Amino acid sequence: MTTTPAPTPMMAQYLALKAESEDCLLFYRMGDFFELFFDDARVAAQVLDIALTSRGEHAGEKIPMCGVPVHAATAYLQRLIKAGHRVAIAEQTESPEAARKARGSKALVNRAIVRVVTAGTLTEETLLDARAANWCVAIGEAGSEVAVAAADVSTGRFEVIACDRASLGAELARLGAAEVVAAEGGDAPATVWRPRAEFDSARAEERLKRLFAVATLDGFGQFGRAGLAAAGGLVAYLDHTAKGQLPFLRPPVLAAARDTMAIDAATRESLEITCTAQGQRKGSLLDAVDRTVTGAGARLLAADLGAPLMDRADIEARLDLVRLFHDDAGLRDRIRAALRALPDIGRALGRLAAGRGSPRDLGQLRDGLDGAWAIGDRLGKLSETPTLLAQLAPRLRGHGELIDLLKRALVPSPPIEASDGGYIAAGYDPALDALRDTGSGGRRAIAALEATFRAKTGIAALKIRHNGVLGYHIEVPARAADPLMAADSGFTHRQTLAGVVRFNAPELHEVAASVTQAGAHALAAEAAHLEDLTAQALAGRLAIAATADALARLDVAAALAKRAIEGGWSRPAFVDHACFDVSGGRHPVVEAALAKSGDRFVANDCVLGERSRLWLVTGPNMGGKSTFLRQNALIAVLAQAGAYVPAAAARLGLVDRLFSRVGASDNLARGRSTFMVEMVETAAILAQATERSFVILDEVGRGTSTYDGLAIAWAVVEAIHEDNRCRCLFATHYHELTRLAERCDALSLHHVRAREWKGELVLLHELADGPADRSYGLAVARLAGMPPATVSRAKAVLAKLEAGRAKTGGLAAGLDDLPLFAAAMQAEEEKCDAIRAEVEALDVDALTPREALDTLYRLKALAREG
C-alpha cells in the first residue's frame, strides 16, 4: 500500500493561503517573482501568454507553475483583471535573514495575503482609465426596500441611493460598475457574492459609525434599513479585499433615484450616452461633448450626463457657471490652461490613503493644491460670482500650511519609487543633509582611493565597483590579477569570474562601511519623513477631496462652454409645465461626424405641448426619423445635466423618465428574440411612463406579421395618448396609424421629406407637417444596390397590393369604427359586468338540468354579442 507523501512546508503554506484566497488567483511571492501553481498557473499562463512549467510533485503529480517578475507585476495584473479574474497577493512578511535568525537556517519565510486585487478596488494609476470612474457597487435589501451603495475607492466617492426594485436596473446601468456585490442566496444581478451577515443592517450601522467616528449617522441623512445594508456590505467587502487597510472613503452622500432623470439600461444603450452599443467611448454623446482638460473633469462630465438632475435650481446653478465661461473667452482660456497643468489630486489622495502612495503622489498634492489656490485667487477677483462659483471658491483655498510644508520638504519632481530615496529636499532636515554629505564624501574618497590603488599596482584598468552581494570591491582584469594574489599585496581575494578577479582591501572596507552606513541611515530618515508627510496630508483628506471636486466642476463648466461656442449651442430655458419646444435642434454626434466630411446637418424643430404631445412621424428609411427622435432625447439629457444644447433655442419642462425604443437587437443568452426584446422594452414604457416622461419609439410592431404589428402599434399609440399622456415621438412605416389623428386630439402628424428625381431618391432630412405620401421603400432598396430585376419584381407586387388596398380599404379597413383605448377598456369592463351580473343572479341549486343548459347557451351568446 502506497501513501501520499506530505506536502513540503512551502507547499503546505501555499495551499493554506490558496484556501484563504477563495476563488481568486494567488500571486505567491518567491524572491523577485510572483509564482502561480496548479489551476491558477494554467489559467494565468493562457491569459498572459507566458510559459507553463512545473515544480516538484504533489499527490504524485507534477505541479504546474508559472510566474511573473515583481517589478512588472502591475502590467500582468491589468491583463488578468481585464479578463475578469480577481487576484490575491501573498507577500513575504519577513526577510529570509529574519526568518533564519528566528527559526533556524532552513526556516520558511512567513507570507500573508496583503490585498485582493479586483476590478472595483483598483487605485493604481496604470490600472485605471484616467477619464472614467471605477465604481464598486453593493446591493442591499430589507423587506421590500432596495438600495445601492457605490464607492470609487480611487477618489473616495461614496454614495447610497434608495430606489425600488423597478428602478434598480436603471441605477446599476447609470453607474456602470466594475463590480456588483450582494448577499449570498439572493437574486440580485451581482458579480460577487458575500456572506449575508455582512449585509445585516444593524451591524452595518455600527460599522459605519466606527468608520467615520460618529455617534450617529443622522448627520449624513436618514438611512433606510436597505441603505444601511448596502453601505455596510460594501464597506465589509472593501475591508476584505484590502485586508484591513481600508481605502479612503468620504462620508456617504445619501440620494434617491427620484433626484435624477430615470434612464433604464435599454435607453442608455439606445441613446449611447456614455458609450456606444459596442462599449466604446468614441461615437457616444460623451465623446462628442467632452472638452475637459483633466481626468477628474472627464469623470464628472460622464457622471453628469449619466444622471441628469431633477432639481431645477441645481440645473440653473450649473448653467449659470457655464454661462460665465461662455461669455468670457479670456477667462475660459486662462482657467482651462491652469487646469490642464494640474495633476489628478483626487486619485493621488486615494493612493496615499490606501497605503499605495509614493513620493510623487505627495508632489502631486503639493502642485495641485498650489494650482487650485492660484485659480481661486483669479476667480475671486471677478465682479460677477454665480451661486455655484461662490460655493466652490472656498474649497479652492485653505491648504496653505500643507502646501508650504510639501514645498519645503520635497524635491521639485519626486520619484515614484521611495526605496531609492532622493525625494526629500536639501535643507529640510539638517541631519539628513549631514548623512548625505557623509555618503557623498565617502564616494569622493572611494574615487580617490581608486586612483591610489591604480598608482600603487600599476594596473590602469583597476576599478572600484559595487553590487548587492559583495558591496564595494576592487575589480581587475584576470591577466593582471596575479600580483594582487600575493599574501603581502595588501589585497584579499573575493571572487574570480570569467575575465575579471575581485578583491577587497582594508582601506576600502573602512571607507565603504561609512558610505553604506550613511546611505542606510539616510534612506531610513527619508522613509520616516515620507510617513510623516503622508500622515499630515491625510489629516486634511476631506478638504483635499473637496478641492479636487471643485476643480473638476470648474473644468466641466469651462469645457461645456467651449463646446457650446464651437457648435453654436444655446442655453435651455425651463418651465414648470410639461412642454418640449426646440427650435433648430441637431444631433451632436451625427453633426460632428458630418462636419469631418464637410457635410452640413439639417436642423429641425420639435414642439410637444398640451395639444400636440404625441408626434407620429412617417417617411422613408434613411430619411432621418431615428436621428430626429434621438437628438431630442439627447437634448433633454444635456439640458438637465446643466449643459447648453445643440439647438437655436430650447424651452423644456423637466423630464422625470426618459425612454428610448429605437433600433433592433436581440438577447439570445436570455432566450429573447429581437421582437421579444422590443415587446419587453415597450411594455416597460407603458408601465412606467408618466405625464412628465419623454418617450421615443421607432417602428413598434415591425418584428412580427403585418397585421399583428399594426395592431400592436395602433394599441401602443392609443395607450400613450390616453393613458400615459407623456411627451412622445413615435416613428412608423404603418401609414394606417395616421387615421388616429382624427380621433386623438393631442396627436400630431409629421414626416421627413423625400423626393424622387429622375428615378433617384433624394433624402432632404427635413421634417414637415402632415403624413408622408409613401414610404419610398423601393427607392431605398435601389439605393442600397438591390439587383434591378428584384426591384422590378417588387414594384409589380406593390402595384397589385395597392390595387387591392383601393378595393378593400387596406389593412386598416374597419378600424375607423373601433373605439379608442380608454373606451375599449370601458366596453370590455361593461361586457364583463353584464355576464357577472347574469351569473350572480342565478340560483344554481334551483336549476333543472334543462334550465342549466339553456343558461349556458344564453351566457355564451351574451359573451359573443359583447
Buried (B, 14 or more C-beta within 10 A) or exposed (E): EEEEEEBEEBBEBBBEBBEEBEEBBBBBBBEEBBBBBBEBBBBBBEBBEBEEEEBEEBEEEEBBBBBBEBEEBBEBBBBBBEEEBBBBBBBBEBEEEBBBEEEEEEBEBBBEBBBBBBBBBBBBBEBBEEBBBBBBBBBBBBEEBBBBBBBBBBBBBBBBBBBEEBBBBBBBBBBBBBBBBBBEEEEBEBBBBBEBEBBBBEBBBEBBEEBBEEEEBEEBBEBBBBBBBBBBBBBBBBBBBBBEBBBBBBBBEBBBBEBBBBBBBBBBBBBBBBBBEEEEBEBBBBBBBBBBBBBBBBBBBBBBBBBBBBEBEBBBBBBBBBBBBBEBEEBBEBBBEBBEEBBBBBBBBBBBBBBBBBBBBBBBBBBBBBBBBBBBEBBEEEEEBBBBBEBBBBBBBBBEEBBEBBBEBBBEEBBEEBEEBBBBBEEBBEEBBEBBEBBEBBBEBBEEBBEEBBEEBEBEEBBBEEEEEEBBBBBBBEEBBEEBEEEEBBBBEBEEEEEBBBBBBEBBEEBBEBBBBBBEBBBEBBBEBBEEBBEBBBEBBBBBBBBBBBBBBBBBBBBBBBBBBEBEBBBBEBEEEBBBBBBBBBBBBBBBBBEEEEEEBBBBBBBBBEEBBBBBBBBBBBBBBBBBBBBBBBBBBBBBBBBBBBBBBBBBBBBBBBBBBBBEEBEEEEEBEBBBBBBBBBEBBBEBBEEBBBBBBBBBBBBBEEEEBBBBBBBBBBBBBBEBBBBBBBBBBBBBBBBBBEBBEBBBBBBBBBEEEEEEBEBBBBBBEEBBEBBBEBBBBBBEEEEEEEBEEBEEEEEEEEEEBEEEEBBBEEBEEBEBBEEBBEEEEEBEEBBEEEEEEEEEEEEEEEEEEEBEEEBEEEEEEE
